[in-house]
Amino acid sequence: MTKQHDLTWALCIPTINRIDILQICVRSAIGQTVPPSEISVSDASENWQEHRDLIADILRSTDIVLHYVEAEGKSSAVQRNQAVANVRSDIVFFTDDDTLMHPDCAEAILRIYAADHSKRISGIASANVNERPDISGFERKASGPANAGATPAIEEKGLLARNRDLYRRMIRNSAVMRFLEREVLLMAMNRMFVPYDAHRRRAHDDGNEFEFIEKGTYYVKRHLPGYAMSTRRDLALKEQFNPHLLAYCPCEDLEVSYRWGRYGTNIVSLQSRVYHYEVASSRVTRKQAILLGILNSAFFTQLNTDDRPRHKTAFYILSIRRLFGEFLKDALTGRFTFPQARGVFEGIVKSREIFAKAGKDLTDWYPSLQRDVLRK
């Protein structure tokens, strides 16, 4: 019988111009009760060699193999695929460079994979908590050209985390607030993505419980977050992140984990915890992020649908609902130029071009549409 400690795991990280927080992220990984066998980084920074040397220095006294390469493109989806292609471990953990793992995070997930002899589970995500792991000394050890920005970014997240914690308590205690968040503001993951498998069998829809996992320590989730999700290496290679996405790539994680759901059930393990700083990304503006998210959703739908009329209609219904939700979010937060609402509206207009193409014509053309968005 496979034991938990027989499984090896690799950490795969896409990054760009954030060596300060990346160093802290790596230190939290090597401090795991079950450390990774490999750390694989795809860096889109111009001075990526300097960053590689700093990370190599952190790992110098460990047995962890480092794969640190220059990114093939400034695309988190491409970078994640590039990172996973270099590893050989049994389990692959995908994370953002601003995610910190609590010490037993990896061990809790490996325990589930080891007990899952029939491979009924396809992907496992960690739970994002507001409790930051002990990083005393990590910040002092961080060095390099970007280190001056490390502390302000962390302090900002601390304030945001406290506000978010208060907000989440309000949501949990109010059925009305939960409904508004889910159905009006559309803040749930499954409100950002049109499920395009109408006729394909999906294992996560079976609703099975898992006797090898303690009850109350997990829940089933169709989509997993890219800042803290894992899968078996063979599935990560078989069902990769969509390589036609550019830059920040919103919804890349939702889409790839959705495809993992064809092979097994995706779950979130409450015993595996991470702290996601959510440091502001320099890749795109707020409007660009929303616009790219709408366009990516249309692209995924057109590329993968097994019932085009049904899913195209679902896309436009969802997008119109998002237009209203983003308008409210802009107004409630004082963004009176309405960047998010304008992003949704522009995405709805541009999506017509996406639905007019198919197959290779679509995949060859779609990067140019994204470049147009990113140039504005």
Disulfide bonds with the S-S distance in Angstrom:
none
